[in-house]
Amino acid sequence: MKQEPKHILVVNDEQDMLDQIERWLKIAGYEVKCTNTAEDGIKLFGQIYFDLVLLDYNLKAEKMGARTARTFIPFFKKLNPTIPIIIISATEAKLDKDELDVVDVFILHQTIWRNLPNLINEILVN
């Protein structure tokens, strides 16, 4: 019996990166929804079940006035406290202890292509 694909929400304000991640995850067999604002990501997350969120650390904010994932993580966790969240960043951002407690993995863009499929599989299996 064929297993249903896992659903992943990708939030990244860099359209080229968003397109690459979407294409790559679809090739790996995932159902993928993408958005380039955290506000839209939170809205989608409230409407559709996702198995995992892939969230860019530095985001342009629309209405909420925030620029990093740390502001948006609580919104995702309020809707689903058990959702795995992977934070990706082009720079070495520092997460404090409270953020580390709610984020499953923090990776840099440079390592994303090599490690992402195995990382997602490992998180979703556990």
C-alpha positions in Angstrom: 0.0 0.0 0.0 1.4 3.4 -1.0 1.9 5.8 1.9 0.5 9.3 1.7 3.2 12.0 1.2 4.1 14.2 4.1 3.0 17.8 3.9 5.6 20.5 4.4 5.1 24.2 4.8 8.0 26.4 3.5 8.2 30.0 4.5 11.0 32.0 2.9 11.0 35.6 1.6 13.7 35.0 -1.0 11.7 33.8 -4.0 14.6 32.0 -5.7 15.3 30.1 -2.5 11.6 29.3 -2.1 11.4 27.9 -5.6 14.5 25.8 -5.2 13.3 24.3 -1.9 9.9 23.6 -3.3 11.2 21.9 -6.4 13.7 19.9 -4.4 11.2 18.7 -1.8 8.7 17.7 -4.4 11.3 15.6 -6.2 11.9 14.0 -2.8 8.2 13.0 -2.7 6.8 15.6 -0.3 3.6 17.7 -0.7 4.8 21.3 -0.4 3.0 24.6 0.1 5.1 27.7 0.0 4.7 31.3 0.9 7.0 34.3 1.2 5.6 35.9 4.3 5.2 34.5 7.8 1.7 36.0 8.1 0.6 34.0 5.1 2.4 30.9 6.4 0.5 31.2 9.7 -2.8 31.6 7.9 -2.0 28.5 5.7 -0.9 26.6 8.8 -4.3 27.3 10.4 -6.2 26.0 7.4 -4.2 22.9 6.3 -2.5 20.1 8.2 1.3 20.1 7.9 3.7 17.5 9.1 6.6 20.0 9.3 7.5 23.7 8.9 10.6 24.9 7.2 11.0 28.5 8.2 13.6 31.1 7.1 15.1 32.8 10.1 15.2 36.4 8.6 11.8 37.3 7.2 10.4 40.5 5.9 7.3 41.3 8.0 4.2 42.6 6.5 1.8 43.6 9.3 3.4 42.2 12.4 6.6 44.3 12.4 9.0 41.4 13.0 11.9 40.4 11.0 13.0 37.0 12.4 11.5 33.6 12.9 11.6 34.0 16.7 8.5 36.2 16.5 6.5 33.7 14.4 7.4 30.4 16.1 4.9 30.9 18.9 2.1 31.3 16.4 2.9 28.0 14.8 3.3 26.3 18.2 0.0 27.7 19.5 -1.8 26.1 16.6 0.1 22.8 16.9 2.6 22.4 19.8 4.0 19.2 18.4 4.8 20.4 14.9 8.5 20.0 14.0 10.1 23.3 12.9 13.3 23.6 11.0 14.9 27.0 10.8 17.2 27.9 7.9 19.4 30.9 7.7 22.0 32.4 5.4 23.8 33.7 8.4 24.8 32.4 11.8 21.9 33.7 13.8 21.9 32.9 17.5 18.8 31.4 19.1 18.3 31.7 22.8 17.4 28.8 25.1 13.6 29.4 24.7 13.9 29.3 21.0 16.0 26.2 21.0 13.3 24.5 23.1 10.7 25.0 20.4 12.8 24.6 17.2 13.8 21.1 16.2 16.7 22.0 13.9 18.7 25.1 12.9 20.7 24.9 9.7 22.6 27.2 7.4 21.6 27.5 3.7 25.0 26.2 2.6 24.2 22.8 4.2 20.6 22.6 3.3 20.9 20.7 0.0 23.1 18.0 1.3 21.3 17.3 4.6 17.7 18.4 4.2 16.0 15.1 2.9 17.7 13.0 5.5 17.0 15.5 8.2 13.3 15.8 7.4 12.9 12.0 7.2 14.6 11.6 10.6 12.4 14.2 12.2 9.2 12.8 10.7 10.0 9.2 11.7 10.7 10.0 15.3 
